[in-house]
Amino acid sequence: MLKENIKSIRKSRGLSQEELAIKLNVVRQTISKWEQGLSVPDSEMLVLISEVFDTPVSTLLGESISTDNPDDLKVISEKLEIINLQLSKRKESIRKFWHWIFISICLITIIVFIGMATMGNSILEWDYSKIEYAVLEVAIHSFGWIFVRTSPIILIVSIIGIVLTRKKV
């Protein structure tokens, strides 16, 4: 219901998605996601949208509620609370996703580094007169050269990512 209301009110006001995005200080894709129902604006943004459209928040939510009745305001606040709860759950799942991605990158970097350190001795024993070993050795050496130079940066960035995405108590 919210997505249709935003779209219909925007069109009735003669605004494009880009124009509305500029007024709300968001990107056009955000407006598109709201109108497709892929995301919802938080309570602060709903208030801002209602100000831009010069329409009550209740109308955006799909109800024609008069502000004189306190019970109706309670309904609106409950709906906003539900929306905020949904947004916080979504943000938490995104935080967890990135936290585990950073942990995985850190672990993979360490495992590859250990693997390269232990494999180094066996590579020296290869017979490089065979072209297959020579090409493979060049590929492994190139990977190792790039990896050894970038792995400290990757490790530092992933550790910073782990710290920044940890759950705050």
DOPAMAR-615317 format. One record per residue (C-alpha): residue in one letter; x, y, z. Coordinates in steps of 0.2 Angstrom, whole numbers, plus 5000, padded with zeros to 4 digits. Example, Ala and Ser with C-alpha at 12.3 -4.5 7.8 and 13.67 -1.06 7.14 Angstrom:
['A', [5062, 4978, 5039]]
['S', [5068, 4995, 5036]]
***
This chain:
['M', [5000, 5000, 5000]]
['L', [5014, 5012, 5004]]
['K', [5023, 5009, 4988]]
['E', [5007, 5013, 4978]]
['N', [5004, 5028, 4988]]
['I', [5021, 5036, 4986]]
['K', [5020, 5032, 4967]]
['S', [5003, 5039, 4964]]
['I', [5005, 5055, 4975]]
['R', [5022, 5058, 4967]]
['K', [5014, 5057, 4949]]
['S', [4999, 5068, 4955]]
['R', [5011, 5081, 4960]]
['G', [5020, 5080, 4943]]
['L', [5037, 5075, 4951]]
['S', [5049, 5062, 4943]]
['Q', [5058, 5050, 4954]]
['E', [5074, 5060, 4951]]
['E', [5065, 5077, 4956]]
['L', [5058, 5068, 4972]]
['A', [5075, 5061, 4976]]
['I', [5083, 5078, 4975]]
['K', [5070, 5085, 4987]]
['L', [5073, 5071, 4999]]
['N', [5092, 5071, 4997]]
['V', [5092, 5053, 4992]]
['V', [5097, 5044, 4976]]
['R', [5084, 5040, 4963]]
['Q', [5086, 5021, 4965]]
['T', [5080, 5023, 4983]]
['I', [5064, 5031, 4977]]
['S', [5062, 5017, 4964]]
['K', [5065, 5004, 4978]]
['W', [5051, 5011, 4988]]
['E', [5039, 5011, 4974]]
['Q', [5043, 4993, 4969]]
['G', [5041, 4988, 4987]]
['L', [5059, 4982, 4989]]
['S', [5062, 4993, 5004]]
['V', [5053, 5005, 5014]]
['P', [5057, 5023, 5021]]
['D', [5061, 5024, 5040]]
['S', [5049, 5035, 5051]]
['E', [5060, 5051, 5049]]
['M', [5060, 5049, 5030]]
['L', [5041, 5046, 5030]]
['V', [5039, 5062, 5039]]
['L', [5050, 5071, 5026]]
['I', [5040, 5063, 5012]]
['S', [5024, 5069, 5019]]
['E', [5031, 5087, 5021]]
['V', [5037, 5086, 5002]]
['F', [5020, 5080, 4997]]
['D', [5011, 5091, 5009]]
['T', [5001, 5075, 5014]]
['P', [4999, 5067, 5031]]
['V', [5009, 5052, 5035]]
['S', [4993, 5043, 5038]]
['T', [4988, 5046, 5019]]
['L', [5005, 5039, 5014]]
['L', [5002, 5023, 5025]]
['G', [4985, 5021, 5016]]
['E', [4973, 5028, 5029]]
['S', [4962, 5043, 5030]]
['I', [4964, 5047, 5048]]
['S', [4960, 5063, 5056]]
['T', [4973, 5069, 5069]]
['D', [4959, 5074, 5081]]
['N', [4957, 5056, 5087]]
['P', [4971, 5050, 5099]]
['D', [4967, 5032, 5095]]
['D', [4971, 5035, 5077]]
['L', [4988, 5043, 5081]]
['K', [4991, 5027, 5091]]
['V', [4988, 5016, 5075]]
['I', [5000, 5027, 5065]]
['S', [5013, 5026, 5079]]
['E', [5011, 5007, 5080]]
['K', [5013, 5006, 5061]]
['L', [5029, 5016, 5061]]
['E', [5036, 5006, 5075]]
['I', [5033, 4990, 5065]]
['I', [5042, 4998, 5050]]
['N', [5056, 5003, 5061]]
['L', [5058, 4986, 5068]]
['Q', [5058, 4978, 5051]]
['L', [5072, 4991, 5046]]
['S', [5082, 4987, 5061]]
['K', [5081, 4968, 5058]]
['R', [5086, 4971, 5040]]
['K', [5101, 4982, 5045]]
['E', [5106, 4968, 5058]]
['S', [5106, 4955, 5045]]
['I', [5116, 4965, 5033]]
['R', [5129, 4969, 5047]]
['K', [5130, 4950, 5051]]
['F', [5133, 4946, 5033]]
['W', [5147, 4959, 5031]]
['H', [5155, 4953, 5048]]
['W', [5156, 4935, 5042]]
['I', [5162, 4941, 5025]]
['F', [5177, 4950, 5033]]
['I', [5180, 4935, 5045]]
['S', [5181, 4923, 5029]]
['I', [5192, 4935, 5020]]
['C', [5204, 4936, 5035]]
['L', [5204, 4917, 5037]]
['I', [5207, 4913, 5018]]
['T', [5221, 4926, 5018]]
['I', [5229, 4917, 5033]]
['I', [5227, 4900, 5025]]
['V', [5233, 4905, 5008]]
['F', [5248, 4913, 5016]]
['I', [5252, 4897, 5026]]
['G', [5249, 4886, 5011]]
['M', [5261, 4897, 5001]]
['A', [5275, 4896, 5015]]
['T', [5274, 4877, 5016]]
['M', [5273, 4874, 4997]]
['G', [5288, 4885, 4994]]
['N', [5301, 4871, 4997]]
['S', [5292, 4858, 4986]]
['I', [5292, 4870, 4971]]
['L', [5311, 4872, 4972]]
['E', [5312, 4853, 4969]]
['W', [5303, 4853, 4952]]
['D', [5312, 4850, 4936]]
['Y', [5310, 4866, 4926]]
['S', [5316, 4859, 4910]]
['K', [5298, 4853, 4907]]
['I', [5288, 4867, 4900]]
['E', [5273, 4863, 4911]]
['Y', [5282, 4865, 4927]]
['A', [5290, 4881, 4920]]
['V', [5273, 4889, 4916]]
['L', [5265, 4883, 4932]]
['E', [5280, 4890, 4942]]
['V', [5279, 4907, 4934]]
['A', [5260, 4907, 4937]]
['I', [5263, 4902, 4956]]
['H', [5277, 4915, 4957]]
['S', [5266, 4929, 4950]]
['F', [5252, 4925, 4962]]
['G', [5264, 4924, 4976]]
['W', [5272, 4940, 4972]]
['I', [5255, 4949, 4971]]
['F', [5248, 4940, 4986]]
['V', [5263, 4944, 4997]]
['R', [5262, 4962, 4993]]
['T', [5243, 4964, 4995]]
['S', [5239, 4952, 5009]]
['P', [5245, 4964, 5023]]
['I', [5232, 4977, 5016]]
['I', [5219, 4964, 5014]]
['L', [5222, 4957, 5032]]
['I', [5221, 4975, 5039]]
['V', [5206, 4980, 5030]]
['S', [5197, 4964, 5035]]
['I', [5202, 4966, 5053]]
['I', [5195, 4984, 5053]]
['G', [5179, 4977, 5045]]
['I', [5177, 4964, 5058]]
['V', [5179, 4977, 5072]]
['L', [5167, 4989, 5064]]
['T', [5154, 4976, 5060]]
['R', [5154, 4968, 5077]]
['K', [5138, 4968, 5087]]
['K', [5139, 4983, 5099]]
['V', [5132, 4980, 5116]]
***
